[in-house]
C-alpha cells in the first residue's frame, strides 16, 4: 500500500505514452482512442482463446472439476 502506479509501472506507462496509448494529466492516466482500439483488438484474441478452450472441454464434460489454461 502507498506505492504509486508510476513507481511500479513507470517504464510501461512511459512506453504507452510514447506510443500514444495513454495521456497523463496531473497524475491521472487516460486511455486514448488509439489505446482503446489496440487494447480491445488484442484482448479479443485472449478472450476467444479462453472461451474456445472452455467450450471444447465442456462439450465433453458439462461440469469439469478443473480446467487448466
mmCIF file as Biopython writes it, N, C-alpha, C and O atoms, coordinates in Angstrom:
data_model
#
loop_
_atom_site.group_PDB
_atom_site.id
_atom_site.type_symbol
_atom_site.label_atom_id
_atom_site.label_alt_id
_atom_site.label_comp_id
_atom_site.label_asym_id
_atom_site.label_entity_id
_atom_site.label_seq_id
_atom_site.pdbx_PDB_ins_code
_atom_site.Cartn_x
_atom_site.Cartn_y
_atom_site.Cartn_z
_atom_site.occupancy
_atom_site.B_iso_or_equiv
_atom_site.auth_seq_id
_atom_site.auth_asym_id
_atom_site.pdbx_PDB_model_num
ATOM 1   N N  . UNK A ? 1  ? 0.840   -1.185  0.000   1.0 0.0 1  A 1 
ATOM 2   C CA . UNK A ? 1  ? 0.000   0.000   0.000   1.0 0.0 1  A 1 
ATOM 3   C C  . UNK A ? 1  ? 0.885   1.248   0.000   1.0 0.0 1  A 1 
ATOM 4   O O  . UNK A ? 1  ? 2.005   1.237   0.511   1.0 0.0 1  A 1 
ATOM 5   N N  . UNK A ? 2  ? 0.371   2.287   -0.566  1.0 0.0 2  A 1 
ATOM 6   C CA . UNK A ? 2  ? 1.080   3.545   -0.576  1.0 0.0 2  A 1 
ATOM 7   C C  . UNK A ? 2  ? 2.096   3.697   -1.694  1.0 0.0 2  A 1 
ATOM 8   O O  . UNK A ? 2  ? 2.820   4.691   -1.731  1.0 0.0 2  A 1 
ATOM 9   N N  . UNK A ? 3  ? 2.169   2.733   -2.607  1.0 0.0 3  A 1 
ATOM 10  C CA . UNK A ? 3  ? 3.108   2.818   -3.719  1.0 0.0 3  A 1 
ATOM 11  C C  . UNK A ? 3  ? 2.362   3.373   -4.932  1.0 0.0 3  A 1 
ATOM 12  O O  . UNK A ? 3  ? 1.260   2.931   -5.256  1.0 0.0 3  A 1 
ATOM 13  N N  . UNK A ? 4  ? 2.978   4.338   -5.587  1.0 0.0 4  A 1 
ATOM 14  C CA . UNK A ? 4  ? 2.315   4.958   -6.729  1.0 0.0 4  A 1 
ATOM 15  C C  . UNK A ? 4  ? 2.341   4.041   -7.946  1.0 0.0 4  A 1 
ATOM 16  O O  . UNK A ? 4  ? 3.208   3.178   -8.083  1.0 0.0 4  A 1 
ATOM 17  N N  . UNK A ? 5  ? 1.388   4.247   -8.804  1.0 0.0 5  A 1 
ATOM 18  C CA . UNK A ? 5  ? 1.311   3.496   -10.055 1.0 0.0 5  A 1 
ATOM 19  C C  . UNK A ? 5  ? 2.556   3.742   -10.894 1.0 0.0 5  A 1 
ATOM 20  O O  . UNK A ? 5  ? 3.098   2.828   -11.514 1.0 0.0 5  A 1 
ATOM 21  N N  . UNK A ? 6  ? 2.994   4.988   -10.900 1.0 0.0 6  A 1 
ATOM 22  C CA . UNK A ? 6  ? 4.174   5.364   -11.678 1.0 0.0 6  A 1 
ATOM 23  C C  . UNK A ? 6  ? 5.435   4.661   -11.163 1.0 0.0 6  A 1 
ATOM 24  O O  . UNK A ? 6  ? 6.307   4.287   -11.947 1.0 0.0 6  A 1 
ATOM 25  N N  . UNK A ? 7  ? 5.523   4.485   -9.848  1.0 0.0 7  A 1 
ATOM 26  C CA . UNK A ? 7  ? 6.700   3.822   -9.285  1.0 0.0 7  A 1 
ATOM 27  C C  . UNK A ? 7  ? 6.735   2.348   -9.680  1.0 0.0 7  A 1 
ATOM 28  O O  . UNK A ? 7  ? 7.806   1.811   -9.962  1.0 0.0 7  A 1 
ATOM 29  N N  . UNK A ? 8  ? 5.599   1.701   -9.705  1.0 0.0 8  A 1 
ATOM 30  C CA . UNK A ? 8  ? 5.532   0.278   -10.026 1.0 0.0 8  A 1 
ATOM 31  C C  . UNK A ? 8  ? 5.590   0.035   -11.529 1.0 0.0 8  A 1 
ATOM 32  O O  . UNK A ? 8  ? 6.271   -0.884  -11.984 1.0 0.0 8  A 1 
ATOM 33  N N  . UNK A ? 9  ? 4.874   0.860   -12.308 1.0 0.0 9  A 1 
ATOM 34  C CA . UNK A ? 9  ? 4.758   0.656   -13.757 1.0 0.0 9  A 1 
ATOM 35  C C  . UNK A ? 9  ? 5.284   1.844   -14.561 1.0 0.0 9  A 1 
ATOM 36  O O  . UNK A ? 9  ? 4.768   2.139   -15.639 1.0 0.0 9  A 1 
ATOM 37  N N  . UNK A ? 10 ? 6.284   2.510   -14.056 1.0 0.0 10 A 1 
ATOM 38  C CA . UNK A ? 10 ? 6.809   3.705   -14.716 1.0 0.0 10 A 1 
ATOM 39  C C  . UNK A ? 10 ? 7.273   3.458   -16.142 1.0 0.0 10 A 1 
ATOM 40  O O  . UNK A ? 10 ? 6.963   4.237   -17.044 1.0 0.0 10 A 1 
ATOM 41  N N  . UNK A ? 11 ? 8.018   2.371   -16.348 1.0 0.0 11 A 1 
ATOM 42  C CA . UNK A ? 11 ? 8.507   2.064   -17.689 1.0 0.0 11 A 1 
ATOM 43  C C  . UNK A ? 11 ? 7.343   1.816   -18.643 1.0 0.0 11 A 1 
ATOM 44  O O  . UNK A ? 11 ? 7.306   2.367   -19.743 1.0 0.0 11 A 1 
ATOM 45  N N  . UNK A ? 12 ? 6.388   0.982   -18.214 1.0 0.0 12 A 1 
ATOM 46  C CA . UNK A ? 12 ? 5.254   0.629   -19.061 1.0 0.0 12 A 1 
ATOM 47  C C  . UNK A ? 12 ? 4.385   1.851   -19.371 1.0 0.0 12 A 1 
ATOM 48  O O  . UNK A ? 12 ? 3.917   2.014   -20.497 1.0 0.0 12 A 1 
ATOM 49  N N  . UNK A ? 13 ? 4.174   2.701   -18.375 1.0 0.0 13 A 1 
ATOM 50  C CA . UNK A ? 13 ? 3.372   3.910   -18.590 1.0 0.0 13 A 1 
ATOM 51  C C  . UNK A ? 13 ? 4.079   4.861   -19.557 1.0 0.0 13 A 1 
ATOM 52  O O  . UNK A ? 13 ? 3.444   5.447   -20.434 1.0 0.0 13 A 1 
ATOM 53  N N  . UNK A ? 14 ? 5.377   5.009   -19.396 1.0 0.0 14 A 1 
ATOM 54  C CA . UNK A ? 14 ? 6.138   5.860   -20.298 1.0 0.0 14 A 1 
ATOM 55  C C  . UNK A ? 14 ? 6.111   5.341   -21.721 1.0 0.0 14 A 1 
ATOM 56  O O  . UNK A ? 14 ? 5.976   6.114   -22.669 1.0 0.0 14 A 1 
ATOM 57  N N  . UNK A ? 15 ? 6.239   4.033   -21.869 1.0 0.0 15 A 1 
ATOM 58  C CA . UNK A ? 15 ? 6.193   3.407   -23.180 1.0 0.0 15 A 1 
ATOM 59  C C  . UNK A ? 15 ? 4.812   3.599   -23.819 1.0 0.0 15 A 1 
ATOM 60  O O  . UNK A ? 15 ? 4.713   3.933   -24.999 1.0 0.0 15 A 1 
ATOM 61  N N  . UNK A ? 16 ? 3.760   3.390   -23.042 1.0 0.0 16 A 1 
ATOM 62  C CA . UNK A ? 16 ? 2.385   3.569   -23.549 1.0 0.0 16 A 1 
ATOM 63  C C  . UNK A ? 16 ? 2.140   5.028   -23.943 1.0 0.0 16 A 1 
ATOM 64  O O  . UNK A ? 16 ? 1.442   5.300   -24.919 1.0 0.0 16 A 1 
ATOM 65  N N  . UNK A ? 17 ? 2.711   5.960   -23.187 1.0 0.0 17 A 1 
ATOM 66  C CA . UNK A ? 17 ? 2.564   7.388   -23.545 1.0 0.0 17 A 1 
ATOM 67  C C  . UNK A ? 17 ? 3.278   7.691   -24.858 1.0 0.0 17 A 1 
ATOM 68  O O  . UNK A ? 17 ? 2.748   8.407   -25.708 1.0 0.0 17 A 1 
ATOM 69  N N  . UNK A ? 18 ? 4.482   7.145   -25.022 1.0 0.0 18 A 1 
ATOM 70  C CA . UNK A ? 18 ? 5.238   7.371   -26.267 1.0 0.0 18 A 1 
ATOM 71  C C  . UNK A ? 18 ? 4.523   6.817   -27.485 1.0 0.0 18 A 1 
ATOM 72  O O  . UNK A ? 18 ? 4.601   7.385   -28.575 1.0 0.0 18 A 1 
ATOM 73  N N  . UNK A ? 19 ? 3.831   5.712   -27.298 1.0 0.0 19 A 1 
ATOM 74  C CA . UNK A ? 19 ? 3.094   5.102   -28.404 1.0 0.0 19 A 1 
ATOM 75  C C  . UNK A ? 19 ? 1.741   5.782   -28.652 1.0 0.0 19 A 1 
ATOM 76  O O  . UNK A ? 19 ? 1.072   5.503   -29.647 1.0 0.0 19 A 1 
ATOM 77  N N  . UNK A ? 20 ? 1.347   6.672   -27.740 1.0 0.0 20 A 1 
ATOM 78  C CA . UNK A ? 20 ? 0.076   7.378   -27.899 1.0 0.0 20 A 1 
ATOM 79  C C  . UNK A ? 20 ? -1.117  6.598   -27.394 1.0 0.0 20 A 1 
ATOM 80  O O  . UNK A ? 20 ? -2.251  6.880   -27.782 1.0 0.0 20 A 1 
ATOM 81  N N  . UNK A ? 21 ? -0.875  5.603   -26.516 1.0 0.0 21 A 1 
ATOM 82  C CA . UNK A ? 21 ? -1.970  4.793   -25.989 1.0 0.0 21 A 1 
ATOM 83  C C  . UNK A ? 21 ? -2.632  5.423   -24.768 1.0 0.0 21 A 1 
ATOM 84  O O  . UNK A ? 21 ? -3.807  5.176   -24.498 1.0 0.0 21 A 1 
ATOM 85  N N  . UNK A ? 22 ? -1.877  6.236   -24.031 1.0 0.0 22 A 1 
ATOM 86  C CA . UNK A ? 22 ? -2.425  6.908   -22.847 1.0 0.0 22 A 1 
ATOM 87  C C  . UNK A ? 22 ? -1.935  8.349   -22.801 1.0 0.0 22 A 1 
ATOM 88  O O  . UNK A ? 22 ? -0.965  8.718   -23.462 1.0 0.0 22 A 1 
ATOM 89  N N  . UNK A ? 23 ? -2.636  9.158   -21.999 1.0 0.0 23 A 1 
ATOM 90  C CA . UNK A ? 23 ? -2.233  10.530  -21.676 1.0 0.0 23 A 1 
ATOM 91  C C  . UNK A ? 23 ? -2.225  10.649  -20.159 1.0 0.0 23 A 1 
ATOM 92  O O  . UNK A ? 23 ? -2.928  9.917   -19.461 1.0 0.0 23 A 1 
ATOM 93  N N  . UNK A ? 24 ? -1.430  11.572  -19.665 1.0 0.0 24 A 1 
ATOM 94  C CA . UNK A ? 24 ? -1.392  11.822  -18.228 1.0 0.0 24 A 1 
ATOM 95  C C  . UNK A ? 24 ? -1.664  13.298  -17.975 1.0 0.0 24 A 1 
ATOM 96  O O  . UNK A ? 24 ? -1.044  14.168  -18.586 1.0 0.0 24 A 1 
ATOM 97  N N  . UNK A ? 25 ? -2.587  13.569  -17.078 1.0 0.0 25 A 1 
ATOM 98  C CA . UNK A ? 25 ? -2.912  14.937  -16.669 1.0 0.0 25 A 1 
ATOM 99  C C  . UNK A ? 25 ? -2.949  14.973  -15.149 1.0 0.0 25 A 1 
ATOM 100 O O  . UNK A ? 25 ? -3.832  14.368  -14.540 1.0 0.0 25 A 1 
ATOM 101 N N  . UNK A ? 26 ? -2.014  15.665  -14.534 1.0 0.0 26 A 1 
ATOM 102 C CA . UNK A ? 26 ? -1.951  15.803  -13.069 1.0 0.0 26 A 1 
ATOM 103 C C  . UNK A ? 26 ? -1.974  14.451  -12.357 1.0 0.0 26 A 1 
ATOM 104 O O  . UNK A ? 26 ? -2.667  14.286  -11.353 1.0 0.0 26 A 1 
ATOM 105 N N  . UNK A ? 27 ? -1.221  13.493  -12.875 1.0 0.0 27 A 1 
ATOM 106 C CA . UNK A ? 27 ? -1.138  12.185  -12.237 1.0 0.0 27 A 1 
ATOM 107 C C  . UNK A ? 27 ? -2.297  11.250  -12.536 1.0 0.0 27 A 1 
ATOM 108 O O  . UNK A ? 27 ? -2.361  10.147  -11.992 1.0 0.0 27 A 1 
ATOM 109 N N  . UNK A ? 28 ? -3.203  11.674  -13.387 1.0 0.0 28 A 1 
ATOM 110 C CA . UNK A ? 28 ? -4.345  10.834  -13.766 1.0 0.0 28 A 1 
ATOM 111 C C  . UNK A ? 28 ? -4.099  10.339  -15.186 1.0 0.0 28 A 1 
ATOM 112 O O  . UNK A ? 28 ? -3.834  11.127  -16.094 1.0 0.0 28 A 1 
ATOM 113 N N  . UNK A ? 29 ? -4.191  9.031   -15.364 1.0 0.0 29 A 1 
ATOM 114 C CA . UNK A ? 29 ? -3.946  8.427   -16.675 1.0 0.0 29 A 1 
ATOM 115 C C  . UNK A ? 29 ? -5.270  8.188   -17.388 1.0 0.0 29 A 1 
ATOM 116 O O  . UNK A ? 29 ? -6.261  7.765   -16.791 1.0 0.0 29 A 1 
ATOM 117 N N  . UNK A ? 30 ? -5.250  8.474   -18.685 1.0 0.0 30 A 1 
ATOM 118 C CA . UNK A ? 30 ? -6.450  8.334   -19.504 1.0 0.0 30 A 1 
ATOM 119 C C  . UNK A ? 30 ? -6.066  7.605   -20.789 1.0 0.0 30 A 1 
ATOM 120 O O  . UNK A ? 30 ? -5.084  7.953   -21.446 1.0 0.0 30 A 1 
ATOM 121 N N  . UNK A ? 31 ? -6.850  6.597   -21.134 1.0 0.0 31 A 1 
ATOM 122 C CA . UNK A ? 31 ? -6.585  5.862   -22.366 1.0 0.0 31 A 1 
ATOM 123 C C  . UNK A ? 31 ? -7.080  6.677   -23.554 1.0 0.0 31 A 1 
ATOM 124 O O  . UNK A ? 31 ? -8.173  7.243   -23.524 1.0 0.0 31 A 1 
ATOM 125 N N  . UNK A ? 32 ? -6.266  6.728   -24.590 1.0 0.0 32 A 1 
ATOM 126 C CA . UNK A ? 32 ? -6.654  7.430   -25.811 1.0 0.0 32 A 1 
ATOM 127 C C  . UNK A ? 32 ? -7.504  6.494   -26.685 1.0 0.0 32 A 1 
ATOM 128 O O  . UNK A ? 32 ? -7.622  5.304   -26.392 1.0 0.0 32 A 1 
ATOM 129 N N  . UNK A ? 33 ? -8.085  7.033   -27.742 1.0 0.0 33 A 1 
ATOM 130 C CA . UNK A ? 33 ? -8.837  6.189   -28.672 1.0 0.0 33 A 1 
ATOM 131 C C  . UNK A ? 33 ? -7.924  5.149   -29.316 1.0 0.0 33 A 1 
ATOM 132 O O  . UNK A ? 33 ? -8.317  4.000   -29.521 1.0 0.0 33 A 1 
ATOM 133 N N  . UNK A ? 34 ? -6.704  5.569   -29.628 1.0 0.0 34 A 1 
ATOM 134 C CA . UNK A ? 34 ? -5.730  4.631   -30.193 1.0 0.0 34 A 1 
ATOM 135 C C  . UNK A ? 34 ? -5.444  3.505   -29.200 1.0 0.0 34 A 1 
ATOM 136 O O  . UNK A ? 34 ? -5.394  2.335   -29.579 1.0 0.0 34 A 1 
ATOM 137 N N  . UNK A ? 35 ? -5.258  3.860   -27.943 1.0 0.0 35 A 1 
ATOM 138 C CA . UNK A ? 35 ? -5.007  2.860   -26.911 1.0 0.0 35 A 1 
ATOM 139 C C  . UNK A ? 35 ? -6.190  1.917   -26.738 1.0 0.0 35 A 1 
ATOM 140 O O  . UNK A ? 35 ? -6.007  0.710   -26.585 1.0 0.0 35 A 1 
ATOM 141 N N  . UNK A ? 36 ? -7.395  2.462   -26.762 1.0 0.0 36 A 1 
ATOM 142 C CA . UNK A ? 36 ? -8.599  1.638   -26.610 1.0 0.0 36 A 1 
ATOM 143 C C  . UNK A ? 36 ? -8.739  0.669   -27.778 1.0 0.0 36 A 1 
ATOM 144 O O  . UNK A ? 36 ? -9.119  -0.486  -27.592 1.0 0.0 36 A 1 
ATOM 145 N N  . UNK A ? 37 ? -8.430  1.144   -28.976 1.0 0.0 37 A 1 
ATOM 146 C CA . UNK A ? 37 ? -8.515  0.276   -30.148 1.0 0.0 37 A 1 
ATOM 147 C C  . UNK A ? 37 ? -7.589  -0.930  -29.988 1.0 0.0 37 A 1 
ATOM 148 O O  . UNK A ? 37 ? -8.023  -2.073  -30.134 1.0 0.0 37 A 1 
ATOM 149 N N  . UNK A ? 38 ? -6.315  -0.675  -29.689 1.0 0.0 38 A 1 
ATOM 150 C CA . UNK A ? 38 ? -5.351  -1.767  -29.573 1.0 0.0 38 A 1 
ATOM 151 C C  . UNK A ? 38 ? -5.644  -2.661  -28.372 1.0 0.0 38 A 1 
ATOM 152 O O  . UNK A ? 38 ? -5.463  -3.876  -28.448 1.0 0.0 38 A 1 
ATOM 153 N N  . UNK A ? 39 ? -6.092  -2.076  -27.273 1.0 0.0 39 A 1 
ATOM 154 C CA . UNK A ? 39 ? -6.440  -2.879  -26.102 1.0 0.0 39 A 1 
ATOM 155 C C  . UNK A ? 39 ? -7.532  -3.884  -26.464 1.0 0.0 39 A 1 
ATOM 156 O O  . UNK A ? 39 ? -7.390  -5.076  -26.189 1.0 0.0 39 A 1 
ATOM 157 N N  . UNK A ? 40 ? -8.601  -3.424  -27.069 1.0 0.0 40 A 1 
ATOM 158 C CA . UNK A ? 40 ? -9.720  -4.309  -27.407 1.0 0.0 40 A 1 
ATOM 159 C C  . UNK A ? 40 ? -9.361  -5.283  -28.524 1.0 0.0 40 A 1 
ATOM 160 O O  . UNK A ? 40 ? -9.835  -6.418  -28.535 1.0 0.0 40 A 1 
ATOM 161 N N  . UNK A ? 41 ? -8.537  -4.849  -29.448 1.0 0.0 41 A 1 
ATOM 162 C CA . UNK A ? 41 ? -8.110  -5.718  -30.544 1.0 0.0 41 A 1 
ATOM 163 C C  . UNK A ? 41 ? -7.372  -6.945  -29.996 1.0 0.0 41 A 1 
ATOM 164 O O  . UNK A ? 41 ? -7.701  -8.079  -30.345 1.0 0.0 41 A 1 
ATOM 165 N N  . UNK A ? 42 ? -6.378  -6.714  -29.141 1.0 0.0 42 A 1 
ATOM 166 C CA . UNK A ? 42 ? -5.596  -7.831  -28.608 1.0 0.0 42 A 1 
ATOM 167 C C  . UNK A ? 42 ? -6.326  -8.578  -27.508 1.0 0.0 42 A 1 
ATOM 168 O O  . UNK A ? 42 ? -6.135  -9.785  -27.360 1.0 0.0 42 A 1 
ATOM 169 N N  . UNK A ? 43 ? -7.137  -7.911  -26.750 1.0 0.0 43 A 1 
ATOM 170 C CA . UNK A ? 43 ? -7.910  -8.566  -25.695 1.0 0.0 43 A 1 
ATOM 171 C C  . UNK A ? 43 ? -8.851  -9.599  -26.290 1.0 0.0 43 A 1 
ATOM 172 O O  . UNK A ? 43 ? -9.093  -10.639 -25.678 1.0 0.0 43 A 1 
ATOM 173 N N  . UNK A ? 44 ? -9.385  -9.327  -27.478 1.0 0.0 44 A 1 
ATOM 174 C CA . UNK A ? 44 ? -10.317 -10.274 -28.100 1.0 0.0 44 A 1 
ATOM 175 C C  . UNK A ? 44 ? -9.629  -11.597 -28.419 1.0 0.0 44 A 1 
ATOM 176 O O  . UNK A ? 44 ? -10.273 -12.644 -28.348 1.0 0.0 44 A 1 
ATOM 177 N N  . UNK A ? 45 ? -8.339  -11.585 -28.770 1.0 0.0 45 A 1 
ATOM 178 C CA . UNK A ? 45 ? -7.618  -12.832 -29.023 1.0 0.0 45 A 1 
ATOM 179 C C  . UNK A ? 45 ? -7.543  -13.691 -27.765 1.0 0.0 45 A 1 
ATOM 180 O O  . UNK A ? 45 ? -7.765  -14.901 -27.818 1.0 0.0 45 A 1 
ATOM 181 N N  . UNK A ? 46 ? -7.232  -13.063 -26.637 1.0 0.0 46 A 1 
ATOM 182 C CA . UNK A ? 46 ? -7.149  -13.807 -25.381 1.0 0.0 46 A 1 
ATOM 183 C C  . UNK A ? 46 ? -8.514  -14.337 -24.974 1.0 0.0 46 A 1 
ATOM 184 O O  . UNK A ? 46 ? -8.636  -15.488 -24.555 1.0 0.0 46 A 1 
ATOM 185 N N  . UNK A ? 47 ? -9.531  -13.509 -25.094 1.0 0.0 47 A 1 
ATOM 186 C CA . UNK A ? 47 ? -10.874 -13.917 -24.702 1.0 0.0 47 A 1 
ATOM 187 C C  . UNK A ? 47 ? -11.359 -15.077 -25.559 1.0 0.0 47 A 1 
ATOM 188 O O  . UNK A ? 47 ? -11.875 -16.062 -25.031 1.0 0.0 47 A 1 
ATOM 189 N N  . UNK A ? 48 ? -11.198 -14.972 -26.873 1.0 0.0 48 A 1 
ATOM 190 C CA . UNK A ? 48 ? -11.657 -16.042 -27.758 1.0 0.0 48 A 1 
ATOM 191 C C  . UNK A ? 48 ? -10.889 -17.332 -27.506 1.0 0.0 48 A 1 
ATOM 192 O O  . UNK A ? 48 ? -11.476 -18.414 -27.542 1.0 0.0 48 A 1 
ATOM 193 N N  . UNK A ? 49 ? -9.608  -17.238 -27.255 1.0 0.0 49 A 1 
ATOM 194 C CA . UNK A ? 49 ? -8.800  -18.418 -26.961 1.0 0.0 49 A 1 
ATOM 195 C C  . UNK A ? 49 ? -9.299  -19.094 -25.686 1.0 0.0 49 A 1 
ATOM 196 O O  . UNK A ? 49 ? -9.431  -20.317 -25.636 1.0 0.0 49 A 1 
ATOM 197 N N  . UNK A ? 50 ? -9.570  -18.308 -24.673 1.0 0.0 50 A 1 
ATOM 198 C CA . UNK A ? 50 ? -10.056 -18.816 -23.390 1.0 0.0 50 A 1 
ATOM 199 C C  . UNK A ? 50 ? -11.422 -19.473 -23.565 1.0 0.0 50 A 1 
ATOM 200 O O  . UNK A ? 50 ? -11.640 -20.584 -23.081 1.0 0.0 50 A 1 
ATOM 201 N N  . UNK A ? 51 ? -12.332 -18.806 -24.245 1.0 0.0 51 A 1 
ATOM 202 C CA . UNK A ? 51 ? -13.681 -19.327 -24.438 1.0 0.0 51 A 1 
ATOM 203 C C  . UNK A ? 51 ? -13.656 -20.592 -25.290 1.0 0.0 51 A 1 
ATOM 204 O O  . UNK A ? 51 ? -14.346 -21.561 -24.973 1.0 0.0 51 A 1 
ATOM 205 N N  . UNK A ? 52 ? -12.873 -20.595 -26.364 1.0 0.0 52 A 1 
ATOM 206 C CA . UNK A ? 52 ? -12.774 -21.784 -27.212 1.0 0.0 52 A 1 
ATOM 207 C C  . UNK A ? 52 ? -12.294 -22.999 -26.424 1.0 0.0 52 A 1 
ATOM 208 O O  . UNK A ? 52 ? -12.821 -24.100 -26.581 1.0 0.0 52 A 1 
ATOM 209 N N  . UNK A ? 53 ? -11.301 -22.789 -25.585 1.0 0.0 53 A 1 
ATOM 210 C CA . UNK A ? 53 ? -10.779 -23.902 -24.794 1.0 0.0 53 A 1 
ATOM 211 C C  . UNK A ? 53 ? -11.835 -24.397 -23.814 1.0 0.0 53 A 1 
ATOM 212 O O  . UNK A ? 53 ? -12.036 -25.602 -23.667 1.0 0.0 53 A 1 
ATOM 213 N N  . UNK A ? 54 ? -12.510 -23.465 -23.144 1.0 0.0 54 A 1 
ATOM 214 C CA . UNK A ? 54 ? -13.555 -23.863 -22.186 1.0 0.0 54 A 1 
ATOM 215 C C  . UNK A ? 54 ? -14.685 -24.607 -22.878 1.0 0.0 54 A 1 
ATOM 216 O O  . UNK A ? 54 ? -15.126 -25.643 -22.381 1.0 0.0 54 A 1 
ATOM 217 N N  . UNK A ? 55 ? -15.160 -24.112 -24.001 1.0 0.0 55 A 1 
ATOM 218 C CA . UNK A ? 55 ? -16.254 -24.774 -24.712 1.0 0.0 55 A 1 
ATOM 219 C C  . UNK A ? 55 ? -15.850 -26.156 -25.177 1.0 0.0 55 A 1 
ATOM 220 O O  . UNK A ? 55 ? -16.648 -27.090 -25.109 1.0 0.0 55 A 1 
ATOM 221 N N  . UNK A ? 56 ? -14.611 -26.302 -25.652 1.0 0.0 56 A 1 
ATOM 222 C CA . UNK A ? 56 ? -14.131 -27.610 -26.082 1.0 0.0 56 A 1 
ATOM 223 C C  . UNK A ? 56 ? -14.136 -28.616 -24.948 1.0 0.0 56 A 1 
ATOM 224 O O  . UNK A ? 56 ? -14.546 -29.763 -25.129 1.0 0.0 56 A 1 
ATOM 225 N N  . UNK A ? 57 ? -13.688 -28.195 -23.796 1.0 0.0 57 A 1 
ATOM 226 C CA . UNK A ? 57 ? -13.660 -29.081 -22.621 1.0 0.0 57 A 1 
ATOM 227 C C  . UNK A ? 57 ? -15.078 -29.370 -22.139 1.0 0.0 57 A 1 
ATOM 228 O O  . UNK A ? 57 ? -15.410 -30.517 -21.842 1.0 0.0 57 A 1 
ATOM 229 N N  . UNK A ? 58 ? -15.909 -28.340 -22.061 1.0 0.0 58 A 1 
ATOM 230 C CA . UNK A ? 58 ? -17.259 -28.509 -21.511 1.0 0.0 58 A 1 
ATOM 231 C C  . UNK A ? 58 ? -18.196 -29.229 -22.481 1.0 0.0 58 A 1 
ATOM 232 O O  . UNK A ? 58 ? -19.257 -29.705 -22.076 1.0 0.0 58 A 1 
ATOM 233 N N  . UNK A ? 59 ? -17.821 -29.313 -23.738 1.0 0.0 59 A 1 
ATOM 234 C CA . UNK A ? 59 ? -18.614 -30.093 -24.687 1.0 0.0 59 A 1 
ATOM 235 C C  . UNK A ? 59 ? -18.504 -31.583 -24.340 1.0 0.0 59 A 1 
ATOM 236 O O  . UNK A ? 59 ? -19.444 -32.353 -24.538 1.0 0.0 59 A 1 
ATOM 237 N N  . UNK A ? 60 ? -17.339 -31.965 -23.821 1.0 0.0 60 A 1 
ATOM 238 C CA . UNK A ? 60 ? -17.109 -33.359 -23.440 1.0 0.0 60 A 1 
ATOM 239 C C  . UNK A ? 60 ? -17.624 -33.657 -22.032 1.0 0.0 60 A 1 
ATOM 240 O O  . UNK A ? 60 ? -18.096 -34.759 -21.754 1.0 0.0 60 A 1 
ATOM 241 N N  . UNK A ? 61 ? -17.528 -32.670 -21.157 1.0 0.0 61 A 1 
ATOM 242 C CA . UNK A ? 61 ? -17.950 -32.838 -19.758 1.0 0.0 61 A 1 
ATOM 243 C C  . UNK A ? 61 ? -18.577 -31.519 -19.304 1.0 0.0 61 A 1 
ATOM 244 O O  . UNK A ? 61 ? -17.899 -30.494 -19.238 1.0 0.0 61 A 1 
ATOM 245 N N  . UNK A ? 62 ? -19.878 -31.553 -18.991 1.0 0.0 62 A 1 
ATOM 246 C CA . UNK A ? 62 ? -20.615 -30.328 -18.671 1.0 0.0 62 A 1 
ATOM 247 C C  . UNK A ? 62 ? -20.059 -29.568 -17.474 1.0 0.0 62 A 1 
ATOM 248 O O  . UNK A ? 62 ? -19.980 -28.340 -17.507 1.0 0.0 62 A 1 
ATOM 249 N N  . UNK A ? 63 ? -19.673 -30.275 -16.422 1.0 0.0 63 A 1 
ATOM 250 C CA . UNK A ? 63 ? -19.188 -29.621 -15.216 1.0 0.0 63 A 1 
ATOM 251 C C  . UNK A ? 63 ? -17.854 -30.239 -14.778 1.0 0.0 63 A 1 
ATOM 252 O O  . UNK A ? 63 ? -17.805 -30.999 -13.811 1.0 0.0 63 A 1 
ATOM 253 N N  . UNK A ? 64 ? -16.779 -29.910 -15.492 1.0 0.0 64 A 1 
ATOM 254 C CA . UNK A ? 64 ? -15.474 -30.494 -15.122 1.0 0.0 64 A 1 
ATOM 255 C C  . UNK A ? 64 ? -15.007 -29.985 -13.766 1.0 0.0 64 A 1 
ATOM 256 O O  . UNK A ? 64 ? -15.297 -28.853 -13.379 1.0 0.0 64 A 1 
ATOM 257 N N  . UNK A ? 65 ? -14.291 -30.827 -13.061 1.0 0.0 65 A 1 
ATOM 258 C CA . UNK A ? 65 ? -13.774 -30.412 -11.760 1.0 0.0 65 A 1 
ATOM 259 C C  . UNK A ? 65 ? -12.701 -29.353 -11.897 1.0 0.0 65 A 1 
ATOM 260 O O  . UNK A ? 65 ? -12.526 -28.512 -11.015 1.0 0.0 65 A 1 
ATOM 261 N N  . UNK A ? 66 ? -11.975 -29.399 -13.022 1.0 0.0 66 A 1 
ATOM 262 C CA . UNK A ? 66 ? -10.860 -28.483 -13.196 1.0 0.0 66 A 1 
ATOM 263 C C  . UNK A ? 66 ? -10.638 -28.227 -14.680 1.0 0.0 66 A 1 
ATOM 264 O O  . UNK A ? 66 ? -10.797 -29.117 -15.514 1.0 0.0 66 A 1 
ATOM 265 N N  . UNK A ? 67 ? -10.264 -26.982 -14.989 1.0 0.0 67 A 1 
ATOM 266 C CA . UNK A ? 67 ? -9.873  -26.603 -16.345 1.0 0.0 67 A 1 
ATOM 267 C C  . UNK A ? 67 ? -8.521  -25.922 -16.234 1.0 0.0 67 A 1 
ATOM 268 O O  . UNK A ? 67 ? -8.396  -24.897 -15.563 1.0 0.0 67 A 1 
ATOM 269 N N  . UNK A ? 68 ? -7.519  -26.473 -16.877 1.0 0.0 68 A 1 
ATOM 270 C CA . UNK A ? 68 ? -6.184  -25.856 -16.865 1.0 0.0 68 A 1 
ATOM 271 C C  . UNK A ? 68 ? -6.017  -25.047 -18.129 1.0 0.0 68 A 1 
ATOM 272 O O  . UNK A ? 68 ? -6.265  -25.550 -19.225 1.0 0.0 68 A 1 
ATOM 273 N N  . UNK A ? 69 ? -5.609  -23.821 -17.997 1.0 0.0 69 A 1 
ATOM 274 C CA . UNK A ? 69 ? -5.433  -22.933 -19.142 1.0 0.0 69 A 1 
ATOM 275 C C  . UNK A ? 69 ? -4.013  -22.919 -19.599 1.0 0.0 69 A 1 
ATOM 276 O O  . UNK A ? 69 ? -3.680  -22.222 -20.557 1.0 0.0 69 A 1 
#
